[in-house]
Amino acid sequence: MTELVDSDARPCSPEVLGSLARPVKVGVPKESVNGERRVALVPDAVRALIGTGLAVSIEASAGEAAGYPDAEYVDAGAEVVGRDAAWTSDIVLRVATPTVEEVNRLSSGSVLIGFLAPLTSGDTTRAMAAGNVTSLAVEAIPRITRAQSMDALSSQANVAGYAATLLAAREAGRFFPMMTTAAGTVKPARVLVLGAGVAGLQAIATAKRLGAVVSGFDIRRAAWEQIASLGGRPLRLDFIPDAETEGGYARPLSDEENQQVRDALDENAARQDVIITTAQIPGRAAPVLITAAGVANMAAGSLIVDLAGDSGGNCELTQAGELVVHDGVKIISPSNLESDMAAHASQLYSKNLENVLGLIIEEGSLKLDFEDEIVAASCITHQGEIRHERAREVAGA
Ligand SMILES: NC(=O)c1ccc[n+]([C@@H]2O[C@H](COP(=O)([O-])OP(=O)(O)OC[C@H]3O[C@@H](n4cnc5c(N)ncnc54)[C@H](O)[C@@H]3O)[C@@H](O)[C@H]2O)c1
C-alpha cells in the first residue's frame, strides 16, 4: 500500500489532508466490474469540483462507456492519468464495490467513497481498515431529508425502475398503450408493480406514460396514495395492517401475513400481462410475493421482470441474471440496469458524490465531522478501525 505524503513528506491522514499545501486531489479510476458502464464523476461535476479548489485526476477512458470521452474531462480541467495515479489520489471516487486488490492500491490515509457493500462484503471492509483508508459507503447514507441530494441508492433505483419498465415493454411482445389501427384495436397492457418505493414508483410512472393500465401494491399505506398520484390503481389489501415503521421503511410481515399477501397476489397475477417486482426491506432477503402457483395462473406470453433477483427474488421461480420460462410465462431478473442508462445514471450519481464532497470539504480542505449524522452513518472505516457496527459484524472483526 502506497503511503500518501503531503508536501512536507509527512504520512498522510484525513487530518493532514485538511492542511495540505497543494489542492486535495480527487481520483476517478475506471470501473472494473464486468458490465459496469457508469463513471463516478461526469465532466460537469469535475468542473464544479475544480471550481471549489480541488484537483481532479481521471483514469484514461473511465467515462467512455457512459458517453463521456477523455477530451470532455480535459475541457473541464481534469488531468487524464493512468490507473496507479487515479487509485493513489487523496480522495478516490468509485461506483461499484472495489476488489481487495483495488483497495490495496489506495494510499494509507486516503478517502474512498462509493458503493462499498458494507453488509455483504466483509473482505472489502477488512482491506479498507487494514490499509488505513477512510471509507464512506453511499448505501449507508441515511434516507433523511438533508441527505436526499446525496442519496445514491434512490438516484440509481429511479434509473433502474425506468429501465426495468422499458425492458418489460420490449420483452412483453405486446403494446403497452391501446392501439387503434385499420387492422383492429388492441387493448392496453395490464401492468402490476409490486413494491412502490423508489424503483417501483418510477416503474409505475413509466408504464403509465407508455399507456399501460397500471396497478401497484405496497405494504406501506402511504405508498397507496403515491401510486394513485401517478395514475396507478393501488391494490388495497387492507386486511394487512399498515407496515410502515417510524423510519419510513416497511417492517417484515409475519409468516401468516406473507401468506395472505401471496394468496391475493397469486390470484391477481391472472389478470396481468406484465408484473414488475421491486419489493425489499433493506438488509433482508427479498419477500416472495408471487409463487409458482401465481405464475401458473398467468396467461402464456405474460412477463415478470424481477428487480429483486440479487437478494433472492420476489418471484419464487426467479433466477438472478437468467431467463426462466414456466408454462409460457417469461421471468427475467436483470442486474445492474443502471448501466443500461449509464449517461444519466452517472450524471445523477456524480451529483450525489459532489454533494457528499460538499459535506466533507471546507474551503478546499478535508474536514470529517463525526458529529454529523450523515458522516457518522456512512463512515465504514477510519484510522484502521471498522466504525460501522453492522459492517464490523459482517467483517467478523
Ligand atoms: N436489478 C437492478 O438492476 C436493480 C437496480 C436498483 C435496485 N434494484 C432492486 O430493486 C428493489 C427496490 O429498490 P428501491 O430502492 O426502490 O427500494 P425501496 O426500499 O425504496 O422500495 C422497496 C419497497 O418495497 C416495499 N415492500 C417491502 N416488503 C414488501 C412486501 N412484502 N410487499 C410489498 N411491498 C413490500 C417497501 O415498503 C418499499 O416501498 C431492491 O431489491 C433493489 O435491490 C435492482
The ligand as a Gaussian input file, in Angstrom:
#p B3LYP/6-31G(d) Opt

LIG

0 1
 N      -31.771000      -5.198000     -10.772000
 C      -31.327000      -3.966000     -10.779000
 O      -30.660000      -3.522000     -11.702000
 C      -31.678000      -3.087000      -9.609000
 C      -31.290000      -1.739000      -9.564000
 C      -31.709000      -0.930000      -8.465000
 C      -32.470000      -1.505000      -7.461000
 N      -32.761000      -2.834000      -7.545000
 C      -33.555000      -3.509000      -6.525000
 O      -34.885000      -3.011000      -6.617000
 C      -35.508000      -3.165000      -5.349000
 C      -36.182000      -1.843000      -4.936000
 O      -35.214000      -0.817000      -4.680000
 P      -35.718000       0.578000      -4.089000
 O      -34.537000       1.453000      -3.980000
 O      -36.922000       1.015000      -4.845000
 O      -36.135000       0.148000      -2.623000
 P      -37.148000       0.879000      -1.626000
 O      -36.739000       0.479000      -0.266000
 O      -37.263000       2.339000      -1.979000
 O      -38.542000       0.200000      -2.021000
 C      -38.881000      -1.109000      -1.699000
 C      -40.372000      -1.120000      -1.406000
 O      -40.771000      -2.464000      -1.163000
 C      -41.815000      -2.392000      -0.214000
 N      -42.042000      -3.716000       0.395000
 C      -41.311000      -4.349000       1.348000
 N      -41.855000      -5.565000       1.622000
 C      -42.946000      -5.683000       0.815000
 C      -43.923000      -6.707000       0.643000
 N      -43.889000      -7.844000       1.340000
 N      -44.897000      -6.489000      -0.264000
 C      -44.946000      -5.333000      -0.977000
 N      -44.059000      -4.339000      -0.854000
 C      -43.067000      -4.509000       0.036000
 C      -41.352000      -1.350000       0.777000
 O      -42.408000      -0.818000       1.537000
 C      -40.752000      -0.306000      -0.177000
 O      -41.708000       0.673000      -0.552000
 C      -34.417000      -3.655000      -4.419000
 O      -34.483000      -5.065000      -4.307000
 C      -33.133000      -3.249000      -5.117000
 O      -32.025000      -4.056000      -4.744000
 C      -32.396000      -3.627000      -8.576000

